[in-house]
């Protein structure tokens, strides 16, 4: 090779180095050429978290990745900033799709994708059902069964082994079941049996009721409380072995706390009179009196504390209900919902509310008002799309009213529209993915977050589905 050739080669390679080095630096910093717009810009990416695994991801109709077993995530990078149509598909499952915007040097997240099966198997576990009450841990249910002689009896159902055991037979044709309440541990339950003469409260231990022989039916239990006065609402106290009762009186509604031991009353304490409604949450007992003041009784204070500075104007013709979510007090007057703001004054949150449901993570509330669904954020939401504490978000509107609104997980809702049980995500970017899970005639249902199955009541039968996810 001659000296001239070597010189030319040196300058040529030096020229290539000087030209390629800036391009390599730009490439390493995420710059790409967008051939559609004929511009140079930095790229972005999309991160997916999908349940279940082995799901295929398509970007603008092109297959880009598949999540592996035990690895539910995928990272699609080198995307020019623009809006992409993302799809997640898996055989036998409803697909998910959404338009996602990719911005320079940012990762767009779709981290809460839940694919639900198209065909869900179910079976009947009880028949001739009049009413049912599911336990807080979703392991048991109390079933009111219609007997051939037009009487009824109460049975306890264990979902684990699908056994039904009777524990109370109707004594007279005038007896009705007013309500059944479980304690938070699901270890005890209280039945309110009403007749023309009196209201009786029966207390049972779950384990002992399940361990008894199923035939013949056991003799009637003795009530823990028997009263000629009407009990409008009852619940278990946050304190051990205590009940909270709201009892109608001619001189005013009494809120009672009743302590019991071995199924017998040991002490009765009147917490307040002239009470319109109360709620129990954690260590708190809250009530509203006829003057429009909200009171809070908890373990940290020996006497109840007033929580609102300005009294709420009471309409004696309307019903009231209290809620305590995320340290916030909510008051429902008929269908109007109010929230106690940081200034300790009630302000209207929604003019019409039919159903309120707290998310499993305790960070947000879902509301159904007629055919519309809304969210209210109790704390900041850091996942995309981000939301601020106190923000109200409209989700969607259907052609028919929403019923039985509750949560599948902290990012998906489940509800009923007419005879269809549906599930819906809460990601408001682009379209909201909504699927129909099952069809039943006028169903009511409960979702078990531990075992992931549905308990469904329809046409006097109680059904249980397979695991949804």
N, C-alpha and C positions, 0 to 999 in steps of 0.2 A: 504494500500500500504506500503510495507516494505521500510526500509531505503535504501537498496541496489537498489530496483526498482526506488525509487525517484532519486538516484544518477545517475543511468544509463539514466533515462529520461532527467535529467538536461543536462548531457553531450551530449546526442543525439540532443536535441533542440539547445544547444549551437553550435554544429557542423553544424546543418542546417542553423543557423543564420550566421555563419561565411562564409558558402558556398554561401548562397543566397544573402547576402548583396552586394557583388561585382557585382553579376549578375543583381540585381535590379538597382544598380547605373549605370552600363553599359547600361541597357535597358532605363533608364530615360534620358541618354545622347544620345539616338538614335542609339545604337548599336544593330544589329540583325545578326542572322546566315543566311548566304547564302548557302542553302543546295545544290545548283547546283555546286558551286565552293568549298564548304566545308570550308568557311572562315567566320570570324567575321568582320563586318565593320559597319560604321555609315550609316543611311538611308537618303533618300531624299524625295522630294515630287513634285507634279505637280499642278500648279494653272491654272484654265481655266476661261476665261471670254467669254461668248458665247451669240450671238444675233441671233435669238430670244431665249426666255426662254423655259422651258420644253424640253430641249434637253438631250438625253441619252449619257453617256460617257462610252466607252468601252476601257479597257486596256488589250492588248494581247487577244482580243476576249472575254473578260469577262466583264460583266456589273458591273460598280463600283459606278456610281452616276447618278443623274438627277438634272438639274437646276430647281429651283422652280419658280413660277410666281413672277415677279418683282425682282427676285434674279437671276442674270445672271451668277453667279460665282459658281465654285466647287473647292474643295481642296482635292486632292487624296494624302494621306500620307502613311508612313510606306512602302516606296518602296526601295527595295535593289538597290544600284547603278548598273545600266546597261541601255541598250537601250530598250525602250518600244514602242510598236505600239499602238498609241492612235487613237481612232475613235470617232467622234461626229455625231450622227444620229438623225433625227427628221422626222416623217412621212410627206411627201409632199415637202420635201426640199432635195437639193443636200447634200450629206454627206461630211464631212471633215475628213481627216486622215493624219497622219504624224508620222514618227519615231522620238521620243524625248529621249534625253539622260538625265538620272538622275544621279547626282553626290552627294557625301556625304555631308550632312549638308547644302545642297543648294536646293532652290525651282526653278524648271524649269517652266517658264511661257509661256503659250499660251493664251495671253490676248486679242487677236484681231480677234477672230474667227467669221466670218459672214456666216450664212447659208442662201442661196438664194433659192427661190421657184422653183420647177421643171416646173410648169405650170403657166404662167403669162398671165392674161387676158389683152386685149387691145381693143381699138375702134378707128374708124376714126373720126377726128374732122374737116377735110378740104379736099376738092378734087380739081383736076385740078391745083395742086400746081407746080409752076415753080421753085421758090426759097423760102427760109424762113430764118428769122433772129430772134433768141431768145434773150429776154432781160436779162441783168445781174442778176436780181432777179428771173428769170425763171417763172415769173407770166404771161408774155405776149410773143407774137411772131408777127412779121410782115410777112405776106404771100403775095407772088406775084401769082395771080390767072390768068390762061389762060381762056379767054372768047371765046364764040362760033364764034365771028367774027374775030378771030385771033389776037385780041388785048388783053391787060392785064390790070389788076387793082391791087392796093395795098389794103390790108385789115389788120386790127389789130385783133388779137385773144386774148381773155382773157381765160386762162386755168381754172380759178376758176368757171366760169359759162358756158364755152365753147361757147361763142358768138363771131361771126365774123362781123366786121363792116367795110365797104369800106370807104376809105378816099382820094384815088387818082386814076383817070382814065387816061390811056395812051392817050396823046393828038394827037400823030402822029405815023405812023408805024416806024419811025426812032428812036423813043425814046426807051432807054434801062435803066435798073436799074444798076448803077455801084456799089453801096454799100449802106448799111444802118448801122448807128452807133447809139448806145444808150449811154446816160450818165450813170454814175455808179449807180445813184439812180433809174434808169429806168423811170424817170419822163418825159424825153424828148428823142426824137430820130430824127436823121438827115438822109434824103434820098438824095442820089446823082443820079440825073436823067440826062442821057447823050443823046445827039442827034448829028446830023451832024454839026449843027451850034454852039452849046455851051454846057457847063456843068452847070446845075442848082442844087443848094442845097436848099432843103425844110426842114423847122424845124416845128415839131409838139409837142404839149404837150400830154402826154399819157392819162391823165384823160379827157381832153376835146375831144380827138378823140374817146374815148370809149363812151362818153355820147351823141354823136350826133345820129341823126336818121339814121338807116341803109338803108332806101330806100325813095326816090331815092338817088343815089350817090351824095355827096356834090360837089360843083363846084371846079375847080382846085385851089389849094392854090398858093399864090405868093411866089416865091423863096426868100430866105434870101440873097443868092448870085447867080449871073448869070455871067458866064465868058466864053469867047471864048478859054481860055487856059485850058489845061488838068490838072485836080487835081488827082495826083497819090495816095494820101493817106490822110485820114482825121480822126480826133478823137476829143473828148471833152477834154478840158483843165482841169487840176486839180483845176484851179481857177473857181469861180462861173461865170456862163453865159459867157463862152469863148470857142472858137473853135480853134483847131490847124489844119492847112492845109499845105500840101506839094504840091506846084504848080510848074509845069514845066515851065521854061522860057528859051528863046534862050541863054541868058547870064549866066544862072545858075539856079538851083532849089531853089526856095524861100520857107522858112519855115515861115508861117504867124500865128500870134495869133490875133483872131478877137473877140472882145467883142460885145455882143448884148443885147438888152433890148426890151421886148415886140415884139420879132420876127424881130427886125430891128437892123442893124449894128450901133454901137455907136462909135467904135474905132478899127483901124487896126494897128498892129505893126509887123514889120518884125524882127523876132528873128535871122535869119541867112540866108545866101545864099550858093549856092554850096553844098546843103544837099543831101545825098544819101538815108538816112532812119532816122526815128525817132520813139520814143516810149514814152508813157505817163504812169507813175506809181506813184500812191499816189500824192505827191506834186512835183514830179520830171518830167521834160521834158528833155529827152536825145536825142541827134542826132549825127550822124557821117557825117563829111564833106568830100569833095573830096580829101583832103590831108591826110586822115586817122586819124584825131583827133576826139575823143569823147568829147562832151560838155554836161554839166549838168546845167540846169536852174531850181532853186527851190525857195521856199518862203524865205529861209534864206539868199540868196545872191541876190543882185540887178543885178549883171552881171553874165553871164554863166562862169563856171569853166571847165577847161580841166581836164579830169579824167585819161588819159593815158600819161605816160612819153614818151614812144617810139611810134612814129606814126605807124599805121597799114598800110602795103603795099596794096594799092588799085588796083584791077584789074577792069578797066572801063567796061569790057565785062560781069562782073558777078553781080548778084543781092545781096543786103545786107539787113539784118534785125537785129534790136536791141531788146534786152530783159533786164529787170531789175527785178531780183528775189532775195529776201532775202538780199538786200543791195549789191548784186553782179551784175556786168555788163557782159552780154553775147552778142557776136557778131556772127551772122551766115553769112558766105560767101558761097553763093550757098547752098551746103549741109554740108559744114564743120562748126563745132561749136567751138568757142574760148571763153575763160573766162579771164576776167581781174583779174590777181592774186594780192596777197597782195603787190607785188612790183610795181603794176600799169603797168604791162606789159602783153600783151595778149599771152596766151599759148593755144595750141590746146587741146580741151577736147574730142571731137569725130570727126573722119574723115568723117562720114556720119550720118546725122540726118534728119528725115522726119517730126517728130512731137515732140513738147515739151509741157509738162503739169505740172503745179505747184500743189502740194498736198494741200488739204484744210487747213492743219495746217501750211503751208508755210515752212516746214522743208526739203522737198525733191522735186526733179524733176524726172519725168519719161520721157524717150526718146524711140521713135520707130525709128529704122534704118533698113529699109527693113523688114525682118521677125524676127528681134531680138528686145528684150526689155531690157532696162537698167535703173538703178537708179543712181542719184547723190545726195549726202546728203549735204544740205546747213548748217546744224548744227548737233551736236551730237545726236544720237538716243539712248535713255536710255532704251527703252523697248527691251526685248529679241526678236530676236537676235540684239545685240548692234552693232552700226556702228558709225564711226567717221566723223566729219566734213571734207568735201572734198573727201570722199570715193566714188568710182565708183563701182557699183555692177551689175553684169550680172544676169538677171532674167531667161529668157528662149528664145528658138528659135522655130519658127513654120515653117511649110512647105510652107506657103504663106505669103505675106506682111501683116503688121499690119496697120490698118487705124483707124481714129477717136479715138486715144488714149486719155483717160481722167480718172478721179478718181471717184469712188463710194463713198469712204471715204478716210481717210488718210492711210489706210492699204490695200485697194483693188482697182485694176484698172479695167476699162471697155473699150472695144475696139471691132473692127470688123475684122474678118478674112473671106474674100469673102462674103458670104451671111449669116454668123453667127455672132451674137452679143454675146461676151463672157465676163466673169469676171474672175479675177485672183488675188490671194493674193500676197503680196510681201515678205512673210516669206520664206527665202531661205533655212531654215533647211529642209533637206531631199527633198521630192518632193514638187513642188509648185502646190497647188490645183487650178485647172482651170475648169470652167463649161461653158456650152453653155446655154444662157438664151433664145434666140429667133432666128427664121429664117425669114429673109425678103430678097427680091431681091434687091441687090445693095443698102443697106440702108445707111443713115446717121442719126445721133441721137444726142441728148443732154440729160444729166441727170440733174434732178432738186434736188439739195441737201436738199432743205427745205421740199418738199413734197414727195421726194423719188420715183418719177415716171420718166419714159423715154418718151421723145418726139421723134418719129421716122418718117423719111421721106423715102418713098419707093413707086415706081410706081405712081408718081404724087399725092400721098396722104400723109396726115400728121396724124399720129396715136399717141395716148396717152395710156400708160400702167397703170395698177393699181400700188399701192405702192409696191416697191420691198422688203423693210424691215422696 
